[in-house]
Amino acid sequence: MSVIIHPSRSGKARTQGASPTRKAVLPLTRNSSDSRLCAQCPRAGNSGHVGLCGNAFAKICPLRCPVERKAREEHWRKRFLFGDRPFWWVHESGYYSQAPAQVHQFPSSCETGPGSPSGHCMITGAALWPIMTAISSQLATRTHSHWVRMIPSLAYCTFLLAVGLSRIFLLAHFPHQVLGGLITGAVLGWLMTPRVPTERELSFYGLTSLALLLGASLIYWTLFTLGLDLSWSISLASKWCERPEWVHVDSRPFASLSRDSGAALGLGIALHSPCYAQVRRAYMGHGQKIACLVLAMGLLGPLDWLGHPPQISLFYIFNFLKYTLWPCLVLALVPWVVYTFSAHETPPVRSS
């Protein structure tokens, strides 16, 4: 039974739904902690106390209780601006305090960054968009079948759906975070595909990498000065992960920053290297392309294994250097090696 306590002019509490001699007790529901906190907030101009439950509490109490209003603002700011992850939300939310939820975690569940939006879905959607459009353009010139030309788009959507469902199943993201990542990734791919900066100067890539590093650092310290700690997700992930070794260092917010800035710089170095200049217009057969794929995968594996030092500061430095080397290997060095050792005669050159 929910009890509403009204302050009277004499300062005594008058109850509704309970006898005068019976002490009114607020119900212990999932909002009981909020109700107890709000019940301690005095009404303006009166020394009495008010306890509001259910929807009335949610709508009226924050207007009268500054402490509860601040807590709720922090809750919604984290939910929409940062985003909780399901594997710690089930413990922190308080909805399962009476009957704890039994959840099964996986080694890929314990990511430390904020969950909104899903980075896996966003990066996958943006990276596969130009591949999908390129294959669709090739099929459009070779077939008139509408269904055949729809195969790349259907494969793109099916793969993104599988990625999104896997992130939900692993308790790494909520459905709305996955949906936001899919939409954002597709929009980014659509916007950036016609604007690939292949003809830009090397300084453009260097300044882009520097702007990412300085801009993100400035935003971080500004928010930290204002009282917003962006590392709040790291403590929650470490607290509620079943195994400490499942807490991945490469999922921290600054890890993605070092990765993206390093990749931007590495792309510029690769596109302006002498190796890329020799192979950019050369024709390579299917065997040479397969050899490039095998050699690149063989080199990227050890490079990824070497980039995980135990110290956090060294990890960020190695992560930056690793993703700077990746475009250089894939775009320039590996194709040049395969082209140099496999071409016995001058191959035809593609027109620009």
C-alpha positions as CSV (number, residue, x, y, z in Angstrom):
1,M,0.0,0.0,0.0
2,S,1.4,3.4,-1.0
3,V,1.1,6.0,1.7
4,I,1.2,9.8,1.1
5,I,2.1,11.9,4.1
6,H,0.8,15.4,4.0
7,P,2.1,18.1,6.3
8,S,-0.6,19.8,8.4
9,R,-0.6,23.2,9.9
10,S,0.0,21.9,13.4
11,G,3.2,20.1,12.2
12,K,1.7,16.6,12.7
13,A,1.5,14.2,9.9
14,R,-1.9,13.1,8.6
15,T,-2.1,9.8,6.7
16,Q,-4.5,8.6,4.1
17,G,-5.3,4.9,3.9
18,A,-3.9,4.1,7.4
19,S,-5.1,4.4,11.0
20,P,-4.0,7.4,13.0
21,T,-2.1,5.2,15.5
22,R,-0.3,3.1,12.8
23,K,3.0,4.4,11.7
24,A,3.1,5.1,8.0
25,V,5.9,3.2,6.1
26,L,6.9,3.9,2.6
27,P,6.7,0.8,0.4
28,L,10.0,-1.0,-0.4
29,T,9.8,-1.1,-4.2
30,R,12.4,-0.8,-6.8
31,N,12.2,3.0,-6.3
32,S,12.4,2.7,-2.5
33,S,15.8,4.2,-2.3
34,D,14.6,7.2,-4.3
35,S,11.5,7.5,-2.2
36,R,13.4,7.5,1.0
37,L,15.7,10.1,-0.3
38,C,12.9,12.2,-1.6
39,A,10.9,11.8,1.7
40,Q,13.7,13.7,3.4
41,C,13.4,16.8,1.3
42,P,11.3,19.5,3.0
43,R,8.7,21.3,1.0
44,A,9.3,25.0,0.4
45,G,8.0,27.1,3.3
46,N,7.0,24.1,5.4
47,S,8.8,21.9,7.9
48,G,6.8,18.9,6.9
49,H,8.0,16.1,4.6
50,V,6.4,14.6,1.5
51,G,6.8,11.1,0.2
52,L,5.6,10.5,-3.4
53,C,5.7,7.1,-5.0
54,G,5.5,5.8,-8.5
55,N,4.8,8.2,-11.4
56,A,4.0,11.0,-9.0
57,F,7.4,10.7,-7.5
58,A,9.2,10.6,-10.8
59,K,7.4,13.8,-12.0
60,I,7.1,15.9,-8.9
61,C,9.9,15.0,-6.6
62,P,12.8,16.1,-8.8
63,L,11.2,19.6,-8.8
64,R,11.4,19.7,-5.0
65,C,14.5,17.7,-4.2
66,P,17.8,19.2,-5.5
67,V,19.8,16.1,-4.5
68,E,17.5,13.7,-6.3
69,R,17.2,16.0,-9.3
70,K,21.0,16.1,-9.6
71,A,21.2,12.3,-9.4
72,R,18.6,11.9,-12.1
73,E,20.3,14.4,-14.3
74,E,23.5,12.4,-14.0
75,H,21.6,9.2,-14.8
76,W,20.0,10.5,-18.0
77,R,23.3,12.3,-19.0
78,K,25.1,9.0,-18.8
79,R,22.3,7.1,-20.5
80,F,22.1,9.4,-23.6
81,L,25.5,11.1,-23.7
82,F,27.7,8.2,-22.7
83,G,25.7,5.1,-22.4
84,D,25.9,2.2,-19.9
85,R,26.7,-1.3,-21.0
86,P,24.4,-4.2,-20.1
87,F,26.9,-6.3,-18.2
88,W,27.3,-3.6,-15.5
89,W,23.9,-2.0,-15.9
90,V,22.0,-5.0,-14.5
91,H,24.0,-4.6,-11.3
92,E,24.1,-0.8,-11.0
93,S,20.5,0.0,-12.0
94,G,18.9,-1.4,-8.9
95,Y,16.0,-3.0,-10.8
96,Y,17.3,-6.5,-9.9
97,S,18.2,-5.8,-6.2
98,Q,15.6,-8.2,-4.8
99,A,16.0,-10.9,-7.4
100,P,19.5,-10.6,-8.9
101,A,19.6,-11.3,-12.6
102,Q,21.7,-14.2,-13.8
103,V,23.8,-13.1,-16.7
104,H,26.5,-14.9,-18.6
105,Q,29.6,-12.9,-19.6
106,F,32.1,-13.7,-22.3
107,P,35.7,-12.6,-22.9
108,S,34.4,-9.9,-25.3
109,S,31.7,-8.6,-22.9
110,C,34.0,-6.6,-20.6
111,E,34.7,-3.5,-22.7
112,T,35.5,-0.3,-20.8
113,G,34.4,2.5,-23.0
114,P,30.9,4.0,-23.0
115,G,28.4,2.0,-24.9
116,S,26.6,4.6,-27.0
117,P,26.8,4.2,-29.9
118,S,28.2,0.8,-30.8
119,G,31.7,1.3,-32.2
120,H,31.8,-2.1,-33.8
121,C,28.6,-1.5,-35.7
122,M,29.6,2.1,-36.7
123,I,33.1,1.2,-37.9
124,T,31.9,-1.9,-39.8
125,G,29.0,0.0,-41.4
126,A,31.3,2.8,-42.5
127,A,34.2,0.5,-43.7
128,L,32.0,-1.8,-45.7
129,W,29.9,0.9,-47.4
130,P,32.5,1.7,-50.2
131,I,33.1,-2.0,-50.8
132,M,29.4,-2.6,-51.2
133,T,28.9,0.4,-53.5
134,A,32.0,-0.7,-55.6
135,I,30.7,-4.2,-56.1
136,S,27.2,-2.9,-56.8
137,S,28.7,-0.7,-59.6
138,Q,30.6,-3.6,-61.1
139,L,27.5,-5.8,-61.1
140,A,25.3,-3.0,-62.6
141,T,27.6,-2.8,-65.7
142,R,27.6,-6.6,-66.2
143,T,24.0,-7.7,-65.5
144,H,20.5,-6.3,-66.0
145,S,19.0,-8.5,-63.3
146,H,17.6,-6.4,-60.5
147,W,18.0,-9.2,-58.0
148,V,21.6,-9.8,-58.8
149,R,22.4,-6.1,-58.3
150,M,20.7,-6.3,-54.9
151,I,23.0,-9.0,-53.6
152,P,25.8,-6.6,-52.3
153,S,23.2,-4.5,-50.5
154,L,21.5,-7.6,-49.0
155,A,24.9,-9.0,-47.9
156,Y,25.8,-5.6,-46.4
157,C,22.6,-5.4,-44.3
158,T,22.8,-9.1,-43.3
159,F,26.4,-8.8,-42.1
160,L,25.6,-5.6,-40.1
161,L,22.6,-7.3,-38.6
162,A,24.7,-10.2,-37.5
163,V,27.3,-7.9,-35.9
164,G,24.6,-6.0,-34.1
165,L,22.9,-9.1,-32.7
166,S,26.3,-10.5,-31.6
167,R,27.0,-7.3,-29.6
168,I,23.6,-7.6,-27.9
169,F,24.1,-11.3,-27.2
170,L,27.5,-10.6,-25.6
171,L,26.0,-8.0,-23.2
172,A,28.3,-5.3,-24.7
173,H,25.5,-3.1,-26.0
174,F,21.8,-2.3,-25.7
175,P,19.6,-2.6,-28.9
176,H,19.3,1.2,-29.2
177,Q,23.1,1.6,-29.0
178,V,23.5,-1.0,-31.8
179,L,20.8,0.8,-33.9
180,G,22.6,4.1,-33.4
181,G,25.9,2.6,-34.5
182,L,24.4,1.0,-37.6
183,I,22.7,4.2,-38.7
184,T,25.8,6.4,-37.9
185,G,28.1,4.0,-39.7
186,A,26.0,3.8,-42.9
187,V,25.6,7.6,-43.0
188,L,29.4,8.1,-42.5
189,G,30.1,5.6,-45.3
190,W,27.7,7.4,-47.6
191,L,29.1,10.8,-46.9
192,M,32.8,9.9,-46.9
193,T,33.0,7.5,-49.9
194,P,33.0,10.3,-52.6
195,R,35.5,12.4,-50.5
196,V,38.4,10.0,-50.1
197,P,41.5,12.3,-49.8
198,T,43.8,10.4,-52.1
199,E,45.3,13.5,-53.7
200,R,45.9,15.4,-50.5
201,E,49.4,16.5,-49.3
202,L,51.2,14.7,-46.6
203,S,50.8,17.7,-44.3
204,F,47.0,17.2,-44.5
205,Y,47.2,13.8,-42.9
206,G,49.7,15.0,-40.3
207,L,47.6,17.9,-39.3
208,T,44.5,15.6,-39.1
209,S,46.3,13.2,-36.8
210,L,47.5,16.1,-34.6
211,A,44.0,17.7,-34.6
212,L,42.5,14.4,-33.4
213,L,45.0,14.1,-30.6
214,L,44.9,17.7,-29.4
215,G,41.1,18.1,-29.9
216,A,40.2,15.0,-27.9
217,S,42.7,15.9,-25.2
218,L,41.2,19.4,-24.9
219,I,37.7,18.0,-24.7
220,Y,38.7,15.5,-22.1
221,W,40.4,18.1,-19.8
222,T,37.6,20.6,-20.3
223,L,35.0,18.0,-19.2
224,F,37.2,16.9,-16.4
225,T,37.5,20.4,-15.1
226,L,33.7,20.8,-15.2
227,G,33.4,17.7,-13.1
228,L,32.6,15.1,-15.8
229,D,35.0,12.1,-15.4
230,L,35.1,10.3,-18.7
231,S,36.8,7.3,-17.1
232,W,33.7,6.4,-15.1
233,S,33.1,3.4,-17.4
234,I,36.5,1.9,-16.6
235,S,35.8,1.5,-12.9
236,L,32.3,0.0,-13.6
237,A,33.8,-2.5,-16.1
238,S,36.5,-3.5,-13.6
239,K,34.0,-3.8,-10.8
240,W,31.4,-6.0,-12.6
241,C,33.5,-8.1,-15.0
242,E,33.7,-11.8,-13.9
243,R,37.4,-12.1,-14.7
244,P,40.0,-9.3,-14.5
245,E,41.8,-10.6,-17.6
246,W,38.6,-9.9,-19.7
247,V,38.9,-6.2,-19.1
248,H,40.4,-5.1,-22.4
249,V,42.8,-2.2,-22.4
250,D,42.3,-1.6,-26.1
251,S,38.6,-0.7,-25.5
252,R,39.4,2.4,-23.5
253,P,38.4,5.8,-24.9
254,F,42.0,7.0,-25.5
255,A,42.8,3.7,-27.2
256,S,40.5,4.5,-30.0
257,L,41.9,8.0,-30.2
258,S,45.5,6.7,-30.6
259,R,44.2,4.1,-33.2
260,D,42.4,6.7,-35.3
261,S,45.1,9.3,-35.2
262,G,47.8,6.7,-36.0
263,A,45.8,5.4,-38.9
264,A,45.3,8.9,-40.3
265,L,49.0,9.6,-40.2
266,G,49.9,6.1,-41.6
267,L,47.5,6.5,-44.5
268,G,49.2,9.8,-45.5
269,I,52.7,8.2,-45.3
270,A,51.6,5.2,-47.3
271,L,50.0,7.2,-50.1
272,H,53.1,9.4,-50.5
273,S,55.7,6.6,-50.2
274,P,57.9,5.6,-53.2
275,C,56.6,2.0,-52.9
276,Y,53.0,3.1,-53.5
277,A,54.1,5.4,-56.3
278,Q,55.4,2.3,-58.2
279,V,52.4,0.1,-57.7
280,R,49.5,2.5,-57.7
281,R,49.0,2.3,-61.6
282,A,50.4,-1.2,-62.1
283,Y,48.1,-4.1,-63.0
284,M,48.2,-7.0,-60.6
285,G,46.7,-10.4,-61.3
286,H,44.6,-12.5,-59.0
287,G,47.6,-14.5,-57.9
288,Q,49.4,-11.4,-56.9
289,K,46.4,-10.1,-55.0
290,I,46.1,-13.3,-53.1
291,A,49.8,-13.2,-52.3
292,C,49.4,-9.6,-51.0
293,L,46.5,-10.8,-48.8
294,V,48.5,-13.7,-47.3
295,L,51.6,-11.7,-46.7
296,A,49.7,-8.8,-45.1
297,M,47.8,-11.1,-42.8
298,G,51.1,-12.8,-41.8
299,L,52.7,-9.5,-41.0
300,L,49.8,-7.9,-39.2
301,G,49.4,-10.8,-36.8
302,P,52.8,-10.5,-35.1
303,L,52.5,-6.7,-35.2
304,D,49.2,-6.8,-33.3
305,W,50.7,-9.2,-30.7
306,L,53.7,-6.9,-30.1
307,G,51.5,-3.9,-29.4
308,H,50.2,-4.8,-25.9
309,P,52.7,-3.7,-23.3
310,P,51.5,-3.8,-19.6
311,Q,51.9,-0.1,-18.9
312,I,49.0,2.1,-20.0
313,S,51.2,5.0,-21.3
314,L,53.4,2.6,-23.3
315,F,50.3,0.9,-24.6
316,Y,49.0,4.2,-26.1
317,I,52.3,4.9,-27.7
318,F,52.6,1.4,-29.2
319,N,49.0,1.5,-30.3
320,F,49.6,4.7,-32.2
321,L,52.8,3.3,-33.8
322,K,51.1,0.0,-34.7
323,Y,48.2,1.7,-36.5
324,T,50.6,4.0,-38.2
325,L,52.5,1.0,-39.7
326,W,49.4,-0.9,-40.7
327,P,48.4,1.3,-43.7
328,C,52.1,1.5,-44.8
329,L,52.3,-2.3,-44.9
330,V,48.9,-3.0,-46.5
331,L,48.9,-0.1,-49.1
332,A,52.6,0.3,-50.0
333,L,55.2,-2.2,-48.7
334,V,53.4,-5.5,-49.2
335,P,52.1,-4.7,-52.8
336,W,55.6,-3.4,-53.7
337,V,57.3,-6.6,-52.5
338,V,54.8,-8.9,-54.3
339,Y,55.0,-6.8,-57.5
340,T,58.8,-6.6,-57.5
341,F,59.4,-10.3,-56.9
342,S,56.6,-11.7,-59.1
343,A,56.7,-9.4,-62.2
344,H,59.0,-11.0,-64.8
345,E,58.1,-8.5,-67.5
346,T,56.7,-5.0,-67.6
347,P,52.9,-5.3,-66.9
348,P,50.4,-3.1,-68.6
349,V,49.8,0.2,-66.9
350,R,46.3,1.4,-66.2
351,S,45.3,4.8,-67.4
352,S,44.6,7.4,-64.7
